[in-house]
Amino acid sequence: MKRTFLGLFFILSIIVLGAGYLCAAAPQLVEKTVSFGTAYTDWDVFAPSLVVGNDSRGMAFVARKDKKYAVVTNGKISPSYDSIAKDTPLFSPDGKRAAYIAKRGDNWHVFLDGREGEGFEAAGKPVFSPDSKRLAYVAKKGKKQLVVADEKKEPAFDGIAIKLNSPLFSPDSAHLAYAAINGKKMVMVRDGQKGKDYDLISAPLFSKDSSRLGYAAKEGDHFMFIDNGKAGPAYEQISVSSYSPNAKKLAYSARKGEKWFMVMDGKEGPRYDSVAIAIFSPDSTRVAHMAIRDGKQFMVIDGKEGPGFKALGFLEFSPDSKHVAYSALEDGKGVMVVDGKAGVRYDTILFPFYSPDSRHLAYGAQKGGKWLIVKDGSEGPLYDKISLPQFSPDSNHFCYMAQKDGKWRMVADGKEQKAYDGVSIPAYSPDSKHLAYAALEKGNWLVVVDGVEGKSRFGAIVKGAKLVFDDAAHLHTLVLDFTGKAFAVYELEIKS
């Protein structure tokens, strides 16, 4: 597999989420960096292959030397191979395990935590289970394809429909499902057991509690939804589907003749020209979906149709499920509709964000070529650019990033902090008492906590790395030195 190798160059995205507020008492910052070493620095690094674990402590990338390839994980170099597959290496959800696909001779092998798997003619991108304990991937052997799960080979088929999100682990990691091709038929496989053959099937869908597995299936001229092996009514077409968070409700869109409607727990709703996916509230008691009739789009919330618009944007239920907001477009203007009431019109409206306690709503808007944040109906100052807003975990603090005169600053609780050439994705501490973010000043990256700058300087914060609080007083991220070759974990302690 051919790769184009580039010089090592990492840039931290500047336009990102903003957060923060300034503590009354300035903290003391105790900093430390733990290097990954320099054993790999004489290798050519393929920068686009770099991945960072969700915990922002681990990182891995592909490197080349003397026409051979290796994977460098946390500074440790793997054995050399003929090639490394695209989209690997990758980390498990907890960031503690790493996998990649490498070619040696005529075979491709999946490596998990450095352990070599069986060789195959081809292997697909590995998939970790949500708990990070399991791994599955698609492999090719002769003219057949099969799923390898937990290093065990499942039955072979004519094909595995990897484009249909297959294989897929259930949220509790206990089950594995995938769509397979069996001659001219398709079949859903769950935990190694085949379901019924159909002409076509959709991607597998697990409920959040993992108790239900659903998918649409075609048999002859009709479609039906299969829920835990039980087929529902036949329709001319079935589209998007969703389970409620408590797994007790099922909704999917279906078509009869020229009209579409939502099927909720087996009951058909009103007919429309088109409908979109059903969105359930966090407590599963409410549901909303977009519908189109006579060229107008409107939200259907709890069975009631809202006002019609030219176009609709994103919908968000509040965490307590009592409120709902969505953006809409009419006559070239954007508007936020909150609990059925349309607000002020703007040139553009961005996504709605509720605070964790559901008491506050914020969103970005454009007016006269400038951008502002609207919080609880009140407009903030105008800026050249803004980021998406963010609330603290306790909902008592609120902030966003804003650009003015070519400089970026954090606007925290309505107050502008120091302006920099760029700032990174910020983080609140779990107790909401501290705000941290990285900042770029005169070519140097540094970490800022509660408005206090750290003394350490870096060439970059590694792309994809986040500032992560380990507890209320400790945080870390991944950094790159000024040579562009040496990586390290940056750790910071906040002493009040």
N, C-alpha and C positions, 0 to 999 in steps of 0.2 A: 504494500500500500504506500503510494507516494505521498510525501509530505514536503511542503515548502518551508524551510527553516528561516526564521527571522532573527534579528538581533533582539536581545532581551530588553523589553521596554514595557513598563507598566505605568498606566495612568489611572488615577482614581477619579471616578466620575464626579463632576462638580455639582451638577443639577440633580439633587437627591432630596430625600425626606429631611425635614428639619425638626429640631426639638430643643427644649431646654429652658432653664431659668437660672438665675444667679443667686446663690446662697448669700445670706446676710454676712456670714463670717467666711473669709477667704480660707480655703483649705491648704494644707501642705501636701505636696505631691512627691511621693517616693517612687522613682522609676528604675526599671531594670530591663535589660534585653538578654534573651537567651538565644545564642546563635545556633543555626542548623549545621554549622561547619562549612568548609569550603572544598570538600572532596569532589564535588561535581563541577567546579568552576572551569575545568579544562574541557568540558563538554559543550557542544552547541545546544542551546536550549530552544525548544519550539514554544514560543511564548503563548500562542493561542490554546495550547493544550493544558495550561495551568489551571488547576482546580483547587478550591479551598473548602475544607470541611465546614459543616454548619456551625461548629463550635469555634471556628476561626483560630484553631490551634494547629490544625494539620493542613498540609499543602502537598501537592504532587504535580509533576509535569513530565513530559517526554523530552529526552535528550539524545543527541547523536554524536558518535565519535567513530572514526575509521569505518564508515559505512554500516555501522551497527547502531541499534537503538536500545535505549534503556528507560526505565521509569525511575525518577527520583522522588522518594516519598520522605518528607521531613528530613531531607539531607542525605538519606541513605540510597545508594545506587543499586538497582536490581541487576541481575545478570543481563548480558547483552542478547539481543534478538535480531531477527531479520527485519521485523517490522512491528509496529504497535498500532492497534486498530484505532480508527477514528472514534471520537467521543469517549475515549478512555485515556487516563485513569479516571476513577470516580470514587467518592466517599459514601459511606453509609450515612443514614440520617443523623446518627449521634456523633458522626465525625471521627469515630474511633477505628473504623475498618476501611480498607482500601482494596479496590479490585481494578484489574485491567486485562486486556486481551492482547496476547503477543503471538507472533508467528515464528515458528522454528521449523525449517525445512518445508514440508508440504502441509503442515497442520497448524491450526490456530488453537491456542490454549487460553483458558480463563484462569487468572491468578487471583486468589483471595488471600489477603494477609501474607503474600509471598509464597503461598502454597500453590503448586501447579496442578491444574485440572487435566482431565483427559483431552487428547487432541482430536480435533474435528476438521472437516474441510472448510468450515466457516462457523463463526459464532457471532451472535447478536449482542447488543449492549446489555450487560448484566443489570438486574433489578434487585435492589435490597428490599427486604420487608420493613415496615414502619418501625419495628423494634430493633432493627439492625442485626438480628440474629440469623436471618435466612437470606439466601441468594438464589436467584433463578435466571436462566438465559436460554435463548433459542440456539440450537446447533444444527448443522447440516451434515448428514451422513449418507453418501450416495445420492439417490434421488429423493430421499426423505428428510424431513425436518422433525425435530423433537425438542421438548423442553427438558432441561437439566435443572432439577431443583434440589438443593442441599446435597449436591454432588451425585444425585441419583437420576438415572435416565427414565423419563416417562415414555409412554407409547409413542411410536413414530407415526407421522401423518404425511400427506402429500404437501402440506404447508402449514405454517403457523402465521396467523394474521397479526404480525407485529404492529401494523399501522392501526389496529383496533385496540390499542393499549394492552397488548398481550405479550407476556404474561403479566397478571395483576395480583398482588397480595391484598388480602382483606385488611381493614384498619387494625384489627387485633393481631395480625400476622399469622393467624392460625390456618388460613385457607389460601389457596392459589387457584386462579381461574384464567383460562385463555381460550380464544376462538381458534379453531383448527379447521383445515380444509381436508375433506375426506372424499376423494374422487370429485364428483360434481356437486357434492353436498358440503355443508358446514356444520360443525358441532361445537357446543360449549363443553369444555372439560373443567371439572372442579375437583381438586385434590386427586387427580389421576383418573377420575371416573367420567366416562363419556355420557353426555346427555343425548337427547333425540336429534337425529339428523334433520336439517332443514335446507332449503335452497340458499338462503342467506341468513346471516345473523349479525347483530351489531356488537359493539364492544361490551365487555362485562361491566356491571355496575354493582358494587357492594353497598349495603346500607352502612351507616356510621357505626352501628353496633356489631356489624359483620354477620348478623343473623339472616340476612336476605341477599340473594344474588339474582339480579335481573338483567334482561336483554331483550331486544326486539328480534323477531324471527319472521322470515317469509316462507310461506308454504303455498305453492301454486300462485294464484293471483292475489292472495291476501297476506296481511301482516298481523301479528299478534304479539303481545308482550308476555314474556315468560318470567314468572316470579317464583323462585325456588322450585323450578320444574313444572309449575302449573301454568297452562296457557290461558290467556284472557280472551276476550271477544275478538273476532276477525274484523280488520279494517283495510281500506285500500292503501293506507300508508301510515306508518308510525314514525315519529321523529324523536325529539329530545325527551329525556325522562329524569326523574329525581325521586329519592326517598327523603322523608322528613328526618330531621336530626334524631328523633327518638325511634325511628325505623317503623313507626306504626302506620304511616301514610305513604302512598305511592301515587305519583302523578306523571302522566306522559301525554304528549300531543298526538292526535290522530286525525285522519282525514276520511270523510265520506263524500263522494262526489267532488265538488269544487270547494268545499268548506272544511275548515280546520276547527278543532275544539280541544279542550283539556279533559282528559279522563282522570278523575280523582277517586281513588278507591273503587273503581269500577263504574262510577257514575259519570255520564257525559255532560259537559257543560255547554254553554251557548255556542252557536256557530259564528265563525269569523273567516275573513279572507286568509289570515295567517295568525299563528300564535308562537310564542317563544317559550323557553324553559321555565318551569315553575320554580319559584324561590320561596323556601319556607323560612319563617321566623325562627330565631334560636330556640324558642320553647315549643316549636312545632304546632302552635295553635293557629297561626296565620299563614296565608300563602298569597303570593302575587305572581302575575305573569303579564307580559306585554301581548297586545293583540292589535290587529290591523283590520279596519273596515272602511271601505270607500276611500282609500288613500290616506286615512288618518290613523295615527298610532296612539294608543292609550293603555294605561295600566289597569288591570283588573285585580283589585285588592280585596280579599275576603269576599269574592263574588260580586263586588260592586265596580262598575266601570267608572274610571276617572275621566277628566276632560281630554279631548282629542288634540294632538299636536302633529307637526310635520315629522318629527323624529324624537325618539326617547333615548336617554343615556343609561347610566348605571343606577341600580336601585339598592338601597341599604336599609335593613331593619336595625333599630337600636338594640343594644345587647339585652335589654329587658323586654324586647318584643312589643313594646307599647307604641312605638313611633316608627314611621317609615318615610324615607325621603328618596326622591329620584330627580334626575336632571332631564330637561326637555328643551326642544328647539321649536320656535314658531316665529314666522316673519323675520327670519334671520337673527333672532335674539334667543339667548339662552335663559332659562329660568329654573329655579329649584322649587320643586313641589314637595311640601312638608305636611304630612297628615292631611292630604287633599287640598291644601291651600297653596296657590302659586305665589312666589315672592317677587322681588324686584327683577326686572329684566336686565341682562348684561349682554355684551358682545359674545362672550363665551362663558360656559359654566363647566367646572371640573367635578371630580368625584365628591360625594358627600361622606363626611367622617363623623361618627358619633363618639363621644367620650365613653370610657369604660362604664361610668355610672349612668349613662344614657341621658344626662341632664343637659349636655351641650352638643351642638351641631356646627361643624365648620366646613367650608369649601372654598376653593379658589375661583376667581372670576376675572374677566377682562373687561375693561371699560376705557374707551378712547385710546386704545393702543397700550395702556398700562395694565398692570395686574395688581390685585388686592386679595386679601383673605376676608371672607365674611364669617363672623362667629356670632351665633345666636342672633342673627339678623343685623348686627352692627358691622359696618365697613371699617377695615383697617386702612393704613396709608397706601398710596400708589407706588409701585415699583416697576422697574423694567422687566424683571422676571421674578417668579416665586416658585417655591417647591410646594409639595403637598403638606398640609398641616399635620401636626401630631400632638396628642394629649399624653400627659404623664399617667402612669398606672393608677394613681389615686384620683385622677381627673381634675386635680386642683391647679395644674400648670398646663400651659399650651404654648406652642411655638411653631415657627416655620422659617425657612431660609428665604432671603430676598436679595436681589441684585440691584444695585444703583450705582451709576457712574463707573461701571466696570468692576465693582468690588462686591463681594458677597459677605453678608453678615447674618447672624442668627437673631431673629426677632422673638424674644422670650417674654411671655406675659406682657406683651405690648411694648417692650423696650428693646431697642437695637443694641446688640453687643458689638464688639470691635469688628471692623471691616478687614477682610482678607482677600487674597487673590482667588481662593477657592476654599470650600469646606466640604467635609464628607458626611456620610450618613451618621447622625448622632444617636445617642442612647441615653435613656433615663436609668438611674439606678432602681432596683426593685422597690425601694422604699420611697421613691420619687424625690429624694432630697438632693440628688446630684444630676447634673447634665454633663455629658462628655461628647466631644466630637474632635475630629482631626481638621487641621487648617493648613493651608498652603500660604507661605509668606516668603517672598524673594527666593523662590526655588527650593525652599526647605519645608518639609512636613513636620508638624508638631501636634501634640495632643493638648486640648483645652478642656479643663474641668471647672465648671461654675465660674467661667470667665478668667480663670488662672491658667497661664501657659506653662506647660512642662518645659524642662530645660533640654531634653533630648531632641535631636534633629535627625531626619531621615530623608533618603532619596525619594521614597514613596511609601504609602500604605499599599500593601499588595492588593491588586484588583480583585474584588470579590470578598475581601476580608471585611468584617464588621468590628466595631467596638462592642465587646461583650462583657457585661458585668458578671463576675463570678458570685458576688454577693454585694451587699450595700456599699462596701468600701474597697473592692478590688475589681479591676477590669483588665482586659488584654486585647490585643489584636496582632496582626502579622505585618511586618515592615521589611523594607528593602534598603540596603545601604546605598551610598552615593556611587559606588562602582557599578551598580546595576546587576551584581552577581550574588551577593551574600544575603540570605534571608534570615530572619530571626523572629522570635515571639517577643513582643513588647508587653511588659507587665507594669501596672501602676497601682499603688496603694494610696488611698485618700485618707489623710489624717486631719481631722477637724480641729 
